[in-house]
């Protein structure tokens, strides 16, 4: 499997996630107004809100079909090491490791023999190719 396909899928998902963030941010920014800039608590709340939006967006796709829109476009699928769809527990672990290691976790994609990111190794998941029948 091509490591670059995984990165392209990640990039595609990031672009879509930016659109989701934009739409989700509108009500929060309108509600907070100028206090968002002046109060650190409001700013922190906004960041946590966007993190929660990201969590629901990613874990929904991971647990329902194993394919975010980016993975689907590049004909890839996120599964557990045994080949089954992720459970809520697996998705939670993968999301936690992704947040903790952020971009550093993707470096192991190029150093791992199994072509797995650090978050995939720690959460016992993998990205595999899919073939439409």
C-alpha positions in Angstrom: 0.0 0.0 0.0 1.2 3.4 -0.8 2.1 5.6 2.2 1.4 8.7 0.2 -2.2 7.6 -0.4 -2.6 7.7 3.4 -1.1 11.2 3.5 -3.3 12.4 0.7 -6.4 11.0 2.4 -5.3 12.7 5.6 -5.0 16.0 3.7 -8.4 15.6 2.1 -10.0 14.9 5.5 -8.2 17.9 6.9 -9.7 20.2 4.2 -13.2 18.8 4.9 -12.7 19.1 8.6 -11.8 22.8 8.1 -15.2 23.3 6.5 -16.8 21.5 9.4 -14.9 23.7 11.9 -15.9 26.8 10.0 -19.6 25.9 10.2 -19.4 24.8 13.8 -17.5 27.9 14.8 -20.1 30.3 13.5 -22.7 29.9 16.3 -20.0 29.9 19.0 -18.3 33.1 17.7 -21.7 34.8 17.3 -22.6 33.8 20.8 -19.3 34.9 22.4 -18.7 38.0 20.3 -15.7 40.1 21.4 -15.4 38.3 24.7 -13.8 35.5 22.7 -10.7 37.6 22.2 -10.6 39.2 25.6 -11.3 36.2 27.9 -8.8 33.3 28.0 -11.6 31.1 29.4 -13.7 31.8 26.3 -10.8 31.0 24.0 -10.0 27.8 25.8 -13.7 26.8 25.6 -13.7 27.5 21.9 -10.6 25.2 21.4 -12.2 22.5 23.5 -15.5 22.9 21.5 -13.6 22.4 18.2 -11.7 19.4 19.6 -15.1 17.9 20.5 -16.4 18.5 17.0 -13.3 16.8 15.6 -13.8 13.9 17.9 -17.4 13.3 16.9 -16.6 13.8 13.2 -13.7 11.3 13.1 -15.0 8.7 15.5 -18.4 8.6 13.7 -16.8 7.6 10.4 -14.3 5.2 12.1 -17.0 3.3 13.9 -19.7 3.3 11.2 -17.8 2.4 8.1 -14.1 2.6 8.8 -13.9 5.3 6.1 -13.7 9.0 6.5 -14.5 10.9 3.2 -10.7 11.1 2.6 -10.2 7.4 3.1 -13.2 6.6 0.9 -11.9 8.8 -1.9 -8.5 7.0 -1.8 -10.1 3.6 -1.4 -8.7 3.0 2.0 -10.3 1.8 5.3 -9.4 2.0 8.9 -9.8 -1.3 10.7 -8.6 -3.1 13.9 -5.6 -5.4 13.5 -8.1 -8.4 13.3 -9.8 -6.8 10.3 -13.0 -5.7 11.9 -14.5 -2.2 12.3 -13.4 -0.1 15.2 -15.4 -0.2 18.4 -16.0 3.0 20.3 -13.2 2.0 22.6 -10.8 1.6 19.6 -11.9 4.9 18.2 -11.4 6.7 21.5 -7.9 5.3 21.9 -6.9 6.2 18.4 -8.3 9.7 18.8 -6.5 10.1 22.1 -3.1 9.0 20.6 -3.7 11.2 17.6 -4.3 14.3 19.7 -1.3 13.5 22.0 1.2 12.8 19.3 -0.3 15.1 16.6 2.1 15.3 13.6 4.9 13.3 15.3 2.7 10.2 15.1 2.6 10.3 11.3 6.4 10.1 11.0 6.3 6.5 11.9 4.2 5.9 8.8 7.5 6.1 6.9 9.7 4.3 9.4 7.4 1.4 10.3 7.7 -1.9 8.3 3.9 -2.3 8.5 3.3 1.3 7.3 1.4 2.2 10.4 1.4 5.6 12.2 2.3 5.7 15.9 -1.4 6.2 16.8 -2.3 3.1 14.8 0.4 1.0 16.5 -0.7 2.1 19.9 -4.4 1.6 19.3 -3.9 -1.7 17.4 -5.5 -0.4 14.2 -4.3 -0.2 10.6 -5.3 1.4 7.3 -5.9 -1.1 4.5 -6.9 -0.8 0.9 -10.4 -1.5 -0.1 -11.6 -2.8 -3.5 -15.1 -2.2 -4.7 -16.8 -5.3 -6.1 
